[in-house]
Amino acid sequence: MVQLHRSIDDIHAAGAELVVIGSGTPNFVAGFRETTGFDGPLYVDPSLAVYQAAELERGLLKTFSPFAIGKTLSALGRGARQGRTQGDTFQQGGVLVIAPGGKLVWRHISKFAGDNAHPSKILAALKSAA
Amino acid sequence: MSATDALGKLSVQDENGRPVEVSSLWRDKTIVLAFVRHFG
């Protein structure tokens, strides 16, 4: 992923919460927590219905394109690993900032593996929503 | 209909496999909702 959980103090300071949705089964949760150290709210979306409603399909398709996979592998080969354990098997699909009442404040759709939302942009969006 | 209307009516599962309505996640505060894929 997703160095996003490293910005969690800043997110909390802005009065917001970081919520992670994974695409796996509930078993996904333990591996994710162990790898990232994230101990906040974490859910899974096995059917991918939530992904689709968030309009992330395009990003997801691109994540699995040969180009994206090649990029991920070459990044790992260069030692660009980010997980605490072996390699970084978690990729960001996108980030939505949603205010109470459901107002979509900001959105980043990852266009390829490694195209992560920049924490400073998320924090700016949180400020504008406050 | 905004993007979050459709999103909010769906459910995700918590760590015990129980359904949680997505709109409940932003009921009380602004959330940064991060979607994560797992490889391998």
Backbone of each chain as ProteinMPNN parsed JSONL, in Angstrom:
{"seq_chain_A": "MVQLHRSIDDIHAAGAELVVIGSGTPNFVAGFRETTGFDGPLYVDPSLAVYQAAELERGLLKTFSPFAIGKTLSALGRGARQGRTQGDTFQQGGVLVIAPGGKLVWRHISKFAGDNAHPSKILAALKSAA", "coords_chain_A": {"N_chain_A": [[0.87, -1.156, 0.0], [0.565, 2.078, 0.209], [1.242, 4.041, 2.239], [-0.323, 5.334, 3.748], [-1.324, 4.847, 6.276], [0.62, 5.787, 7.847], [0.129, 8.396, 8.107], [-1.744, 8.653, 9.961], [-1.987, 9.935, 12.427], [-2.077, 12.606, 11.685], [-4.441, 12.61, 10.244], [-6.299, 11.993, 12.241], [-5.898, 14.249, 13.815], [-7.08, 16.12, 12.243], [-9.657, 15.636, 12.769], [-10.779, 13.477, 11.572], [-11.276, 10.066, 10.411], [-9.367, 7.241, 9.465], [-10.385, 4.785, 7.33], [-10.179, 1.528, 6.217], [-10.844, -0.455, 3.392], [-10.718, -3.677, 2.291], [-10.245, -6.039, -0.376], [-10.396, -8.68, 0.062], [-11.23, -11.796, 1.719], [-12.597, -12.064, 5.075], [-10.31, -13.055, 6.294], [-8.271, -11.655, 5.227], [-7.835, -9.523, 6.818], [-6.15, -9.989, 9.105], [-3.599, -10.409, 7.991], [-3.168, -7.983, 6.759], [-3.14, -6.204, 8.914], [-0.933, -7.137, 10.299], [1.147, -6.705, 8.472], [1.102, -3.939, 7.996], [0.774, -2.724, 10.446], [-1.426, -1.292, 11.007], [-4.094, -0.331, 13.07], [-6.643, 0.576, 12.994], [-10.125, 1.093, 11.917], [-11.241, -1.497, 9.813], [-12.401, -3.145, 6.986], [-13.925, -5.623, 4.817], [-14.672, -6.332, 1.376], [-15.796, -8.604, -0.223], [-17.357, -9.14, -2.498], [-16.801, -7.12, -4.182], [-18.639, -5.204, -4.742], [-18.794, -2.764, -3.498], [-16.472, -1.538, -4.292], [-17.116, -1.236, -6.978], [-19.267, 0.519, -6.852], [-17.958, 2.704, -5.95], [-16.786, 3.473, -8.154], [-14.368, 2.452, -9.0], [-13.651, 0.612, -10.802], [-12.32, 0.922, -13.224], [-9.823, 1.694, -12.433], [-9.131, -0.609, -11.091], [-9.013, -2.525, -13.116], [-6.867, -1.567, -14.514], [-4.946, -1.888, -12.613], [-4.483, -4.563, -12.762], [-3.423, -4.906, -15.223], [-0.977, -6.047, -17.628], [1.034, -4.188, -17.829], [0.936, -2.811, -15.376], [1.525, -4.862, -13.617], [4.099, -5.541, -14.404], [5.361, -3.209, -13.729], [5.12, -3.213, -10.977], [6.613, -5.468, -10.292], [9.138, -4.726, -11.223], [9.616, -2.591, -9.603], [9.801, -3.832, -7.142], [12.06, -5.293, -7.614], [13.947, -3.329, -7.654], [14.243, -2.871, -5.065], [12.299, -1.432, -3.829], [10.611, -1.97, -1.673], [7.92, -1.796, 0.593], [6.501, -2.856, 2.647], [6.507, -4.265, 5.968], [7.111, -6.865, 6.119], [7.808, -9.445, 3.823], [8.167, -7.922, 0.911], [5.73, -5.803, -0.708], [2.595, -6.49, -0.742], [0.263, -5.202, -0.802], [-1.836, -2.984, -2.439], [-2.908, 0.272, -3.2], [-6.198, 0.991, -4.223], [-7.712, 3.195, -4.474], [-8.762, 6.315, -2.999], [-11.25, 7.789, -1.054], [-12.53, 10.788, 0.249], [-14.938, 11.391, 2.524], [-17.5, 13.299, 3.867], [-19.532, 13.692, 6.883], [-22.918, 12.79, 6.34], [-22.489, 12.108, 3.818], [-21.232, 13.533, 1.817], [-19.127, 13.71, -0.908], [-15.91, 14.621, -0.726], [-13.385, 14.548, -1.804], [-11.385, 12.713, -4.139], [-9.311, 10.061, -5.124], [-8.335, 8.028, -7.673], [-6.513, 5.199, -8.17], [-4.434, 4.826, -10.875], [-2.648, 3.022, -11.739], [-0.633, 0.342, -10.434], [0.929, 1.404, -7.52], [0.321, 4.014, -7.866], [-0.443, 6.004, -5.727], [-2.598, 7.831, -3.479], [-1.646, 11.072, -2.514], [-0.562, 11.847, 0.712], [-0.482, 14.558, 1.592], [-2.297, 15.829, -0.008], [-4.657, 14.614, 0.73], [-4.842, 15.474, 3.363], [-5.139, 18.181, 2.932], [-7.637, 18.153, 1.731], [-9.163, 17.301, 3.88], [-8.944, 19.483, 5.547], [-10.332, 21.379, 4.056], [-12.82, 20.345, 4.225], [-13.519, 20.645, 6.813]], "CA_chain_A": [[0.0, 0.0, 0.0], [-0.311, 2.675, 1.187], [1.926, 4.569, 3.408], [-1.347, 6.215, 4.288], [-1.515, 4.641, 7.71], [1.638, 6.568, 8.565], [-0.419, 9.748, 8.285], [-2.982, 8.496, 10.723], [-2.061, 10.966, 13.474], [-2.521, 13.844, 11.032], [-5.859, 12.425, 9.899], [-7.046, 12.136, 13.499], [-5.801, 15.65, 14.252], [-8.038, 16.878, 11.43], [-10.999, 15.243, 13.194], [-11.289, 12.447, 10.674], [-10.868, 8.693, 10.68], [-8.935, 6.447, 8.318], [-11.108, 3.512, 7.253], [-9.625, 0.733, 5.125], [-11.671, -1.53, 2.845], [-9.934, -4.618, 1.511], [-11.031, -6.809, -1.334], [-10.296, -10.106, 0.368], [-12.141, -12.375, 2.693], [-12.241, -11.554, 6.408], [-8.951, -13.468, 6.649], [-7.382, -10.6, 4.728], [-7.631, -8.52, 7.854], [-5.004, -10.27, 9.971], [-2.376, -10.181, 7.227], [-2.997, -6.548, 6.536], [-2.756, -5.561, 10.177], [0.425, -7.549, 10.639], [2.099, -6.107, 7.548], [1.123, -2.479, 8.044], [0.686, -2.204, 11.805], [-2.645, -0.482, 11.105], [-5.031, -0.91, 14.043], [-7.912, 1.302, 12.901], [-11.247, 0.359, 11.33], [-10.85, -2.266, 8.632], [-13.517, -3.968, 6.507], [-13.661, -6.272, 3.537], [-15.702, -6.223, 0.341], [-15.472, -9.756, -1.069], [-18.098, -9.14, -3.766], [-16.32, -5.953, -4.932], [-19.756, -4.314, -5.069], [-18.491, -1.43, -2.991], [-15.472, -1.015, -5.243], [-17.773, -0.831, -8.216], [-20.062, 1.711, -6.565], [-17.017, 3.811, -5.78], [-16.303, 3.751, -9.503], [-12.939, 2.142, -9.036], [-13.407, -0.531, -11.689], [-11.327, 1.252, -14.238], [-8.537, 1.62, -11.762], [-8.807, -1.994, -10.773], [-8.586, -3.198, -14.346], [-5.514, -1.129, -14.832], [-4.028, -2.463, -11.637], [-4.145, -5.921, -13.157], [-2.897, -4.977, -16.585], [0.422, -6.507, -17.666], [1.92, -3.05, -17.582], [0.994, -2.53, -13.942], [2.21, -5.954, -12.933], [5.519, -5.373, -14.701], [5.874, -2.073, -12.961], [5.229, -3.63, -9.584], [7.742, -6.388, -10.16], [10.407, -4.024, -11.378], [9.803, -1.77, -8.411], [10.292, -4.71, -6.081], [13.43, -5.654, -7.977], [14.834, -2.219, -7.301], [14.316, -2.767, -3.614], [11.341, -0.433, -3.374], [9.62, -2.635, -0.842], [7.439, -0.886, 1.624], [5.903, -3.573, 3.765], [7.456, -4.647, 7.0], [7.517, -8.244, 5.89], [8.441, -9.647, 2.532], [7.522, -7.268, -0.219], [4.514, -5.069, -0.437], [1.561, -7.126, -1.546], [-0.944, -4.399, -0.706], [-1.841, -1.854, -3.36], [-4.044, 1.159, -3.06], [-7.056, 1.088, -5.402], [-8.242, 4.547, -4.518], [-9.089, 6.912, -1.7], [-12.338, 8.757, -1.06], [-12.753, 11.527, 1.492], [-16.389, 11.565, 2.596], [-17.907, 14.024, 5.07], [-20.804, 13.223, 7.444], [-23.995, 13.082, 5.413], [-22.173, 11.434, 2.568], [-20.678, 14.407, 0.779], [-17.806, 13.314, -1.424], [-15.071, 15.82, -0.653], [-12.159, 14.391, -2.601], [-11.248, 11.331, -4.602], [-8.143, 9.676, -5.926], [-8.432, 6.674, -8.216], [-5.178, 4.772, -8.59], [-4.484, 4.457, -12.291], [-1.775, 1.857, -11.917], [-0.063, -0.064, -9.157], [1.901, 2.361, -7.024], [-0.222, 5.37, -8.038], [-1.157, 6.19, -4.473], [-3.006, 9.18, -3.104], [-0.603, 11.737, -1.725], [-1.117, 12.221, 2.015], [-0.658, 15.999, 1.773], [-3.537, 16.217, -0.7], [-5.759, 14.142, 1.565], [-4.934, 16.36, 4.531], [-5.702, 19.451, 2.447], [-9.07, 17.916, 1.529], [-9.782, 17.25, 5.212], [-9.038, 20.871, 6.034], [-11.381, 22.082, 3.324], [-14.111, 19.775, 4.626], [-13.772, 20.947, 8.234]], "C_chain_A": [[0.908, 1.206, 0.0], [0.528, 3.017, 2.4], [0.941, 5.432, 4.179], [-1.49, 6.069, 5.794], [-0.442, 5.37, 8.517], [1.184, 7.998, 8.8], [-1.598, 9.742, 9.242], [-3.104, 9.543, 11.832], [-2.561, 12.291, 12.897], [-4.009, 13.776, 10.686], [-6.724, 12.589, 11.143], [-7.036, 13.582, 13.979], [-6.78, 16.531, 13.481], [-9.48, 16.491, 11.764], [-11.613, 14.148, 12.35], [-10.787, 11.064, 11.089], [-10.42, 8.028, 9.383], [-9.633, 5.09, 8.377], [-10.59, 2.761, 6.027], [-10.632, -0.334, 4.697], [-10.802, -2.4, 1.949], [-10.826, -5.461, 0.624], [-11.086, -8.289, -0.986], [-11.412, -10.616, 1.247], [-11.779, -11.786, 4.057], [-10.836, -11.983, 6.86], [-7.899, -12.473, 6.189], [-6.914, -9.699, 5.87], [-6.353, -8.762, 8.668], [-3.688, -9.987, 9.252], [-2.106, -8.709, 7.012], [-2.519, -5.851, 7.803], [-1.303, -5.892, 10.522], [1.449, -6.82, 9.775], [2.234, -4.602, 7.753], [1.173, -1.924, 9.457], [-0.553, -1.348, 12.025], [-3.618, -1.119, 12.09], [-6.371, -0.171, 14.063], [-9.002, 0.453, 12.253], [-10.917, -0.239, 9.965], [-12.006, -3.193, 8.257], [-13.124, -4.64, 5.206], [-14.91, -6.244, 2.656], [-15.494, -7.358, -0.656], [-16.149, -9.717, -2.435], [-17.601, -8.042, -4.704], [-17.45, -4.999, -5.319], [-19.475, -2.888, -4.626], [-17.432, -0.756, -3.869], [-16.154, -0.452, -6.476], [-18.58, 0.442, -7.999], [-19.172, 2.931, -6.389], [-16.371, 4.165, -7.112], [-14.812, 3.536, -9.624], [-12.611, 1.073, -10.068], [-12.289, -0.259, -12.674], [-9.93, 1.151, -13.625], [-8.132, 0.188, -11.47], [-8.329, -2.742, -12.005], [-7.15, -2.814, -14.669], [-4.497, -1.711, -13.864], [-3.56, -3.84, -12.083], [-3.61, -6.028, -14.58], [-1.45, -5.438, -16.542], [1.387, -5.367, -17.37], [2.081, -2.814, -16.083], [1.75, -3.629, -13.206], [3.716, -5.855, -13.169], [6.134, -4.259, -13.883], [6.078, -2.454, -11.497], [6.45, -4.524, -9.385], [9.064, -5.651, -10.274], [10.678, -3.13, -10.169], [10.344, -2.617, -7.26], [11.746, -5.081, -6.338], [14.423, -4.554, -7.629], [14.915, -2.021, -5.793], [13.331, -1.772, -3.044], [10.253, -1.078, -2.526], [9.205, -1.728, 0.295], [6.84, -1.6, 2.818], [6.961, -3.924, 4.793], [7.962, -6.061, 6.769], [8.08, -8.348, 4.482], [7.654, -9.002, 1.417], [6.259, -6.557, 0.196], [3.421, -5.642, -1.311], [0.253, -6.348, -1.469], [-0.821, -3.177, -1.608], [-3.08, -1.017, -3.118], [-4.862, 1.161, -4.353], [-7.618, 2.484, -5.58], [-8.562, 5.016, -3.121], [-10.238, 7.891, -1.898], [-12.331, 9.476, 0.276], [-14.228, 11.896, 1.511], [-16.757, 12.195, 3.934], [-19.209, 13.44, 5.6], [-21.966, 13.678, 6.558], [-23.716, 12.528, 4.031], [-21.616, 12.312, 1.472], [-19.272, 13.944, 0.389], [-16.944, 14.566, -1.542], [-13.899, 15.741, -1.625], [-12.033, 12.933, -3.012], [-9.953, 11.148, -5.384], [-8.347, 8.237, -6.375], [-7.036, 6.288, -8.69], [-5.241, 4.253, -10.026], [-3.579, 3.273, -12.6], [-1.194, 1.531, -10.554], [1.006, 0.941, -8.73], [1.45, 3.805, -7.179], [-1.082, 5.688, -6.821], [-1.535, 7.643, -4.244], [-1.915, 9.814, -2.251], [-1.182, 12.226, -0.404], [-1.352, 13.723, 2.163], [-1.939, 16.477, 1.09], [-4.756, 15.776, 0.1], [-5.948, 15.082, 2.753], [-5.502, 17.716, 4.131], [-7.208, 19.315, 2.243], [-9.805, 17.88, 2.864], [-9.946, 18.652, 5.78], [-10.177, 21.593, 5.362], [-12.762, 21.582, 3.739], [-14.494, 20.197, 6.033], [-14.608, 22.208, 8.392]], "O_chain_A": [[2.097, 1.042, -0.274], [0.498, 2.344, 3.43], [1.298, 6.149, 5.114], [-1.746, 7.043, 6.502], [-0.582, 5.547, 9.727], [1.779, 8.725, 9.595], [-2.354, 10.71, 9.32], [-4.21, 9.988, 12.141], [-3.352, 13.0, 13.519], [-4.737, 14.759, 10.82], [-7.761, 13.25, 11.101], [-8.04, 14.081, 14.487], [-7.251, 17.55, 13.987], [-10.417, 16.963, 11.119], [-12.82, 13.915, 12.403], [-9.976, 10.93, 12.005], [-11.025, 8.232, 8.33], [-9.489, 4.345, 9.346], [-10.569, 3.308, 4.924], [-11.202, -1.03, 5.537], [-10.223, -1.923, 0.973], [-12.029, -5.573, 0.861], [-11.755, -9.065, -1.669], [-12.41, -9.933, 1.479], [-10.773, -11.09, 4.185], [-10.243, -11.334, 7.721], [-6.778, -12.454, 6.698], [-5.791, -9.195, 5.89], [-5.57, -7.838, 8.889], [-2.773, -9.399, 9.828], [-0.965, -8.251, 7.074], [-1.613, -5.019, 7.768], [-0.548, -5.033, 10.978], [2.485, -6.372, 10.267], [3.335, -4.055, 7.694], [1.571, -0.776, 9.656], [-0.722, -0.75, 13.088], [-3.939, -2.301, 11.973], [-7.135, -0.278, 15.022], [-8.831, -0.751, 12.061], [-10.382, 0.436, 9.085], [-12.524, -3.929, 9.096], [-12.129, -4.282, 4.575], [-16.038, -6.147, 3.139], [-15.072, -7.127, -1.789], [-15.591, -10.201, -3.419], [-17.941, -8.034, -5.887], [-17.25, -4.092, -6.127], [-19.866, -1.928, -5.291], [-17.503, 0.442, -4.145], [-15.832, 0.635, -6.955], [-18.585, 1.335, -8.846], [-19.591, 4.058, -6.652], [-15.515, 5.046, -7.185], [-14.093, 4.314, -10.251], [-11.457, 0.668, -10.209], [-11.429, -1.105, -12.92], [-9.0, 0.602, -14.217], [-6.964, -0.185, -11.581], [-7.36, -3.499, -11.948], [-6.335, -3.653, -15.05], [-3.354, -1.991, -14.225], [-2.424, -4.243, -11.833], [-3.375, -7.129, -15.076], [-0.765, -5.245, -15.538], [2.425, -5.564, -16.737], [3.191, -2.641, -15.58], [2.521, -3.357, -12.286], [4.511, -6.059, -12.251], [7.266, -4.354, -13.41], [7.065, -2.074, -10.867], [7.216, -4.356, -8.435], [9.999, -5.914, -9.517], [11.826, -2.94, -9.768], [11.219, -2.188, -6.508], [12.554, -5.172, -5.414], [15.591, -4.82, -7.346], [15.581, -1.104, -5.313], [13.491, -1.311, -1.913], [9.079, -0.739, -2.671], [10.011, -1.0, 0.875], [6.69, -1.009, 3.887], [8.159, -3.882, 4.514], [9.074, -6.417, 7.161], [8.755, -7.434, 4.008], [6.593, -9.49, 1.029], [5.784, -6.702, 1.323], [3.331, -5.314, -2.494], [-0.76, -6.788, -2.013], [0.162, -2.438, -1.551], [-4.164, -1.542, -2.864], [-4.309, 1.312, -5.442], [-7.955, 2.901, -6.689], [-8.627, 4.225, -2.18], [-10.203, 8.725, -2.804], [-12.149, 8.85, 1.32], [-14.713, 12.615, 0.637], [-16.38, 11.696, 4.994], [-19.925, 12.765, 4.861], [-21.989, 14.815, 6.086], [-24.601, 12.483, 3.177], [-21.533, 11.889, 0.318], [-18.375, 13.808, 1.221], [-17.216, 15.452, -2.352], [-13.48, 16.749, -2.194], [-12.512, 12.034, -2.32], [-9.57, 11.989, -6.197], [-8.51, 7.338, -5.55], [-6.447, 6.979, -9.522], [-6.015, 3.348, -10.337], [-3.746, 2.605, -13.621], [-1.255, 2.343, -9.63], [1.89, 1.28, -9.517], [2.109, 4.72, -6.685], [-2.31, 5.642, -6.891], [-0.884, 8.56, -4.744], [-1.337, 9.168, -1.377], [-2.184, 12.942, -0.394], [-2.326, 14.127, 2.798], [-2.584, 17.416, 1.555], [-5.765, 16.479, 0.144], [-7.073, 15.44, 3.102], [-6.252, 18.33, 4.889], [-7.967, 20.238, 2.541], [-10.931, 18.367, 2.973], [-10.955, 18.968, 6.412], [-10.914, 22.337, 6.009], [-13.753, 22.303, 3.62], [-15.663, 20.116, 6.409], [-14.915, 22.608, 9.515]]}, "seq_chain_B": "MSATDALGKLSVQDENGRPVEVSSLWRDKTIVLAFVRHFG", "coords_chain_B": {"N_chain_B": [[-28.407, 11.512, -8.241], [-25.83, 10.974, -6.068], [-22.408, 9.798, -6.029], [-21.945, 8.696, -3.565], [-24.411, 7.929, -2.611], [-25.217, 5.466, -3.731], [-23.091, 3.962, -2.917], [-23.29, 4.117, -0.104], [-25.467, 2.542, 0.554], [-24.689, -0.018, 0.341], [-23.095, -2.943, 1.782], [-20.275, -3.745, 3.791], [-18.02, -6.174, 5.215], [-17.287, -6.745, 8.625], [-14.501, -7.578, 10.808], [-15.367, -9.929, 11.845], [-16.952, -10.969, 9.974], [-19.435, -9.898, 9.897], [-22.112, -8.002, 8.46], [-21.812, -4.559, 7.646], [-23.298, -1.498, 7.175], [-22.281, 0.695, 4.665], [-22.756, 3.474, 4.748], [-22.826, 3.962, 7.434], [-20.279, 4.319, 8.179], [-19.492, 6.922, 7.74], [-21.123, 8.361, 9.37], [-20.657, 9.798, 11.735], [-18.264, 11.213, 11.524], [-15.869, 12.803, 9.322], [-14.445, 10.712, 6.901], [-11.497, 9.089, 5.705], [-11.493, 7.066, 3.194], [-9.976, 4.274, 2.312], [-9.252, 2.161, -0.316], [-8.017, -1.042, -0.705], [-5.97, -3.356, -2.382], [-5.064, -6.754, -2.363], [-2.272, -8.675, -3.09], [-1.309, -11.915, -3.733]], "CA_chain_B": [[-27.881, 10.581, -7.23], [-24.376, 11.137, -5.978], [-21.629, 8.562, -5.954], [-21.978, 8.09, -2.234], [-25.736, 7.355, -2.336], [-25.167, 4.039, -4.063], [-22.049, 3.378, -2.066], [-23.718, 4.059, 1.281], [-26.5, 1.521, 0.775], [-24.066, -1.336, 0.302], [-22.498, -3.388, 3.039], [-18.986, -4.426, 3.849], [-17.991, -7.09, 6.358], [-16.272, -6.438, 9.63], [-13.505, -8.636, 10.984], [-16.039, -11.168, 12.21], [-17.809, -11.368, 8.873], [-20.769, -9.305, 10.037], [-22.324, -6.896, 7.523], [-21.858, -3.196, 8.166], [-23.704, -0.606, 6.09], [-21.186, 1.62, 4.38], [-23.08, 4.842, 5.164], [-22.591, 4.114, 8.877], [-18.866, 4.652, 8.378], [-19.323, 8.382, 7.742], [-22.247, 8.956, 10.104], [-20.251, 10.715, 12.806], [-17.124, 12.062, 11.198], [-15.301, 12.68, 7.982], [-13.554, 9.559, 6.8], [-10.616, 8.847, 4.571], [-11.839, 5.681, 2.878], [-8.896, 3.765, 1.454], [-9.484, 0.829, -0.888], [-6.726, -1.727, -0.783], [-5.942, -4.668, -3.029], [-4.041, -7.645, -1.805], [-1.674, -9.574, -4.063], [-0.599, -13.046, -3.153]], "C_chain_B": [[-26.365, 10.678, -7.198], [-23.702, 9.783, -5.844], [-21.798, 7.895, -4.595], [-23.356, 7.538, -1.88], [-25.723, 5.855, -2.567], [-24.194, 3.311, -3.145], [-22.578, 3.122, -0.653], [-24.722, 2.961, 1.578], [-25.916, 0.119, 0.788], [-23.495, -1.696, 1.669], [-21.108, -3.941, 2.807], [-19.05, -5.373, 5.046], [-16.939, -6.638, 7.35], [-15.384, -7.666, 9.839], [-14.116, -9.971, 11.383], [-17.02, -11.624, 11.132], [-19.217, -10.798, 8.951], [-20.923, -8.131, 9.068], [-22.432, -5.549, 8.232], [-22.238, -2.286, 7.0], [-22.663, 0.492, 5.908], [-21.493, 3.037, 4.875], [-22.837, 5.06, 6.656], [-21.146, 4.549, 9.146], [-18.656, 6.163, 8.438], [-20.452, 9.084, 8.508], [-21.773, 10.052, 11.053], [-19.116, 11.646, 12.433], [-16.683, 11.853, 9.77], [-14.358, 11.482, 7.966], [-12.677, 9.642, 5.553], [-10.777, 7.366, 4.273], [-10.83, 5.16, 1.858], [-9.229, 2.358, 0.988], [-8.136, 0.181, -1.171], [-6.884, -3.067, -1.473], [-4.828, -5.483, -2.406], [-3.556, -8.596, -2.878], [-0.989, -10.712, -3.327], [-1.189, -13.514, -1.841]], "O_chain_B": [[-25.705, 10.479, -8.218], [-24.344, 8.767, -5.581], [-21.792, 6.668, -4.493], [-23.471, 6.753, -0.939], [-26.157, 5.075, -1.72], [-24.451, 2.203, -2.674], [-22.349, 2.059, -0.076], [-24.824, 2.496, 2.713], [-26.583, -0.829, 1.203], [-23.425, -0.868, 2.578], [-20.812, -4.526, 1.765], [-20.024, -5.367, 5.798], [-15.849, -6.206, 6.975], [-15.509, -8.664, 9.129], [-13.473, -11.016, 11.276], [-17.814, -12.541, 11.344], [-20.089, -11.17, 8.166], [-19.986, -7.357, 8.872], [-23.065, -5.429, 9.282], [-21.581, -2.298, 5.96], [-22.227, 1.128, 6.868], [-20.599, 3.728, 5.365], [-22.662, 6.195, 7.1], [-20.838, 5.082, 10.211], [-17.741, 6.634, 9.113], [-20.697, 10.273, 8.303], [-22.403, 11.104, 11.164], [-19.014, 12.75, 12.968], [-17.055, 10.887, 9.105], [-13.579, 11.271, 8.895], [-13.063, 10.181, 4.515], [-10.266, 6.515, 5.001], [-10.837, 5.56, 0.694], [-9.461, 1.466, 1.804], [-7.249, 0.773, -1.785], [-7.813, -3.822, -1.187], [-3.797, -4.958, -1.984], [-4.368, -9.263, -3.517], [-0.192, -10.493, -2.415], [-0.685, -14.463, -1.241]]}, "name": "protein", "num_of_chains": 2, "seq": "MVQLHRSIDDIHAAGAELVVIGSGTPNFVAGFRETTGFDGPLYVDPSLAVYQAAELERGLLKTFSPFAIGKTLSALGRGARQGRTQGDTFQQGGVLVIAPGGKLVWRHISKFAGDNAHPSKILAALKSAAMSATDALGKLSVQDENGRPVEVSSLWRDKTIVLAFVRHFG"}
